[in-house]
Amino acid sequence: MSAPSIKRSRVNQIMRESDEFIRSFGYVLPPFAYWSPEEWRTKGAEFDEIRNVGLGWDVTDFGSGDLRRIGRTIFTLRNGKKDRRYPKAYAQKAMHMIEDQKSVIHYHLNKMEDICNQGGGNVMILFWAVAENGQRGMDPLTLSMGGRKIIQPAGEPLRLVPGDAVCVPPRTYHQFWSEAGHGPTLSIEVSSVCDDHTDNYFLDGGRRFPAIEEDEPSRYALCNEYENKG
């Protein structure tokens, strides 16, 4: 049985809505955010960094088939790679999170990240340490929230109001969303290098990049769809 897919028309709609929402905060995306797949085919090797480290639009439902309930819209602004051509040791993403749309529960083996609520509603995050059996540990976690050490009970929501940030260490299960009743959020993720192809571990299974049903032409290319990678 094939995995559920997202219609290209829905992806196009989401990118329009997310761009509008991000711009409402005075946050302007780079020019390549608006290049169509046809325009990308005219761009030469000087743009290989964008292609090869996966910058750009990223719309995912994690293979759930239910984007409204499980998913995320991301724009990756900066990243590096284990490649001497791309030596950046950091990454940055902008995330548009609609109310109560959750990420899947997951952890990263290598990536450390700060989740920063830049504005809108409240960001809610759950945390668990990764136990030896790969499941969720129930011991409290010691975390850094805006430079302040906190003790966070496992599985209890931490609320980030606009301006708040929290550091998610490697090997920490987490799930986050915009709190229902408080509106969507613009969040910025600042992290070590992000490899979304190999460094996502889902508690209950999942697919990082969804299948797309091509019911209309692409508005903009997604970060995993670039041609002519160098």
C-alpha positions as CSV (number, residue, x, y, z in Angstrom):
1,M,0.0,0.0,0.0
2,S,1.5,3.4,-1.0
3,A,2.0,6.1,1.5
4,P,-0.5,9.0,1.6
5,S,0.3,11.9,-0.6
6,I,-0.4,15.7,-0.6
7,K,-1.9,17.4,-3.6
8,R,0.4,19.9,-5.3
9,S,-2.4,22.4,-5.2
10,R,-2.5,22.2,-1.4
11,V,1.3,22.6,-1.2
12,N,1.0,25.7,-3.5
13,Q,-1.7,27.2,-1.3
14,I,0.2,26.6,1.9
15,M,3.3,28.3,0.5
16,R,1.2,31.3,-0.4
17,E,-0.4,31.5,3.0
18,S,3.0,31.0,4.8
19,D,4.8,33.6,2.8
20,E,2.0,36.1,3.6
21,F,2.1,35.2,7.3
22,I,5.9,35.5,7.5
23,R,5.9,38.8,5.7
24,S,3.3,40.1,8.2
25,F,6.1,40.2,10.8
26,G,8.4,42.2,8.4
27,Y,10.4,39.0,7.9
28,V,11.5,38.8,4.2
29,L,12.5,35.6,2.5
30,P,15.5,35.5,0.1
31,P,14.9,35.9,-3.7
32,F,15.2,32.2,-4.4
33,A,12.1,31.5,-2.3
34,Y,10.1,32.7,-5.3
35,W,11.8,30.9,-8.2
36,S,9.7,28.4,-10.0
37,P,11.0,25.0,-11.1
38,E,11.4,26.4,-14.6
39,E,13.5,29.3,-13.3
40,W,15.7,26.9,-11.2
41,R,16.6,25.0,-14.4
42,T,18.2,28.2,-15.7
43,K,20.4,28.6,-12.6
44,G,24.0,27.5,-12.9
45,A,26.5,25.9,-10.6
46,E,26.9,29.1,-8.6
47,F,23.6,28.2,-6.8
48,D,24.7,24.6,-5.9
49,E,24.9,25.4,-2.2
50,I,21.2,26.1,-2.1
51,R,20.5,22.8,-3.9
52,N,22.9,20.6,-2.1
53,V,22.3,21.7,1.5
54,G,18.5,21.8,1.1
55,L,17.7,25.5,1.5
56,G,14.2,26.6,0.6
57,W,10.5,25.6,1.1
58,D,9.7,22.4,3.0
59,V,6.0,21.4,3.4
60,T,5.5,18.0,5.1
61,D,2.8,16.0,6.8
62,F,5.4,13.4,7.9
63,G,3.5,10.8,5.9
64,S,0.4,11.1,8.1
65,G,-2.0,11.9,5.3
66,D,-3.5,14.5,7.6
67,L,-1.7,17.8,7.1
68,R,-4.1,19.8,9.2
69,R,-3.4,17.7,12.2
70,I,0.2,16.5,11.7
71,G,2.6,18.7,9.7
72,R,4.8,21.7,9.3
73,T,5.7,24.5,6.8
74,I,9.4,25.4,6.9
75,F,11.7,27.6,5.0
76,T,15.4,26.7,5.5
77,L,17.5,29.9,5.2
78,R,21.0,28.6,6.1
79,N,22.6,25.2,6.4
80,G,25.9,23.3,6.1
81,K,26.9,19.8,5.2
82,K,29.6,17.2,5.8
83,D,31.3,18.5,2.6
84,R,34.3,20.8,2.5
85,R,32.4,22.9,-0.1
86,Y,29.8,23.8,2.5
87,P,31.6,24.3,5.9
88,K,28.9,26.1,7.8
89,A,28.5,24.6,11.2
90,Y,25.0,26.0,11.7
91,A,21.5,26.1,10.2
92,Q,18.5,28.4,10.4
93,K,14.8,27.7,9.6
94,A,11.6,29.8,9.7
95,M,8.5,27.9,10.6
96,H,4.9,28.8,10.1
97,M,2.8,26.7,12.6
98,I,-1.0,26.9,12.4
99,E,-3.0,26.3,15.6
100,D,-2.8,22.8,17.0
101,Q,-0.9,21.3,14.0
102,K,1.6,19.1,15.6
103,S,5.0,17.7,14.5
104,V,5.4,14.0,15.0
105,I,7.3,12.9,18.2
106,H,11.0,12.7,17.1
107,Y,14.6,13.2,18.1
108,H,17.9,14.0,16.4
109,L,21.0,12.0,17.1
110,N,23.4,14.9,16.1
111,K,21.5,18.1,15.8
112,M,21.1,20.6,18.7
113,E,18.5,23.3,18.1
114,D,17.0,26.4,19.7
115,I,13.2,26.8,19.0
116,C,12.5,30.6,19.2
117,N,8.9,31.9,19.2
118,Q,9.2,35.1,17.1
119,G,5.6,36.1,17.3
120,G,1.9,35.3,17.0
121,G,0.5,32.8,19.5
122,N,2.2,30.5,21.9
123,V,4.4,27.5,21.1
124,M,3.8,24.4,23.1
125,I,6.6,21.7,23.4
126,L,6.7,18.3,25.0
127,F,10.1,16.7,25.9
128,W,11.3,13.2,26.8
129,A,14.9,11.9,27.0
130,V,15.6,8.9,24.7
131,A,15.7,5.8,26.9
132,E,18.1,2.9,26.3
133,N,15.4,0.9,24.5
134,G,14.7,3.8,22.2
135,Q,11.4,4.7,23.8
136,R,10.6,7.8,25.9
137,G,12.2,8.2,29.3
138,M,10.2,9.6,32.1
139,D,12.9,11.3,34.1
140,P,12.8,15.2,34.3
141,L,15.1,17.0,31.8
142,T,17.5,19.9,32.5
143,L,17.0,22.4,29.7
144,S,18.1,25.9,28.8
145,M,15.2,28.3,28.2
146,G,16.4,31.7,27.1
147,G,19.7,31.2,28.9
148,R,17.9,30.1,32.2
149,K,18.3,26.6,33.4
150,I,14.9,24.9,34.0
151,I,13.9,21.4,35.2
152,Q,11.2,20.2,32.8
153,P,9.0,17.2,33.7
154,A,8.9,14.6,30.9
155,G,5.8,14.7,28.8
156,E,4.4,18.0,30.3
157,P,4.0,20.9,27.9
158,L,6.3,23.9,28.1
159,R,4.8,27.1,26.8
160,L,6.9,29.6,24.8
161,V,5.2,33.0,24.6
162,P,6.5,35.4,21.9
163,G,10.2,36.2,22.6
164,D,10.8,32.9,24.5
165,A,13.3,30.2,23.2
166,V,14.3,26.8,24.4
167,C,17.3,24.6,23.5
168,V,16.6,21.0,22.5
169,P,19.6,18.8,23.0
170,P,20.4,15.8,20.8
171,R,18.8,12.5,21.8
172,T,15.7,14.3,23.2
173,Y,12.3,13.4,21.9
174,H,10.2,16.4,21.3
175,Q,6.9,17.5,19.7
176,F,5.7,21.1,19.3
177,W,2.7,23.1,18.0
178,S,0.9,26.4,18.2
179,E,-1.4,26.5,21.2
180,A,-5.1,26.2,20.2
181,G,-7.1,29.5,20.7
182,H,-4.0,31.7,20.5
183,G,-3.4,31.9,16.7
184,P,-0.5,30.7,14.5
185,T,3.1,31.3,15.2
186,L,6.3,32.3,13.4
187,S,9.1,30.3,15.0
188,I,12.8,30.4,14.1
189,E,15.0,27.3,14.6
190,V,18.7,28.0,15.0
191,S,20.7,24.8,15.1
192,S,23.8,22.9,14.3
193,V,23.9,21.5,10.8
194,C,20.6,19.9,9.9
195,D,20.5,16.7,7.8
196,D,16.8,15.9,7.4
197,H,17.5,12.9,5.3
198,T,19.4,10.9,8.0
199,D,19.0,12.6,11.4
200,N,15.3,12.3,12.1
201,Y,14.2,9.4,14.3
202,F,10.4,9.1,14.7
203,L,8.9,7.4,17.7
204,D,5.9,5.9,15.8
205,G,7.3,6.0,12.3
206,G,7.0,8.7,9.7
207,R,8.2,10.1,6.4
208,R,10.2,13.3,6.4
209,F,9.4,14.3,2.9
210,P,5.9,13.4,1.6
211,A,4.8,12.1,-1.7
212,I,3.2,14.8,-3.9
213,E,0.2,14.2,-6.2
214,E,0.7,16.4,-9.2
215,D,-2.8,17.9,-9.8
216,E,-1.4,21.3,-10.9
217,P,2.1,22.9,-11.7
218,S,4.5,23.7,-8.9
219,R,4.4,27.3,-7.7
220,Y,7.9,27.1,-6.2
221,A,10.3,24.2,-5.9
222,L,10.5,22.4,-2.6
223,C,13.9,21.9,-0.9
224,N,14.1,18.2,-1.9
225,E,13.0,18.7,-5.5
226,Y,15.9,20.7,-7.0
227,E,17.3,19.4,-10.3
228,N,20.9,19.7,-11.4
229,K,22.5,19.1,-7.9
230,G,26.2,19.4,-8.1
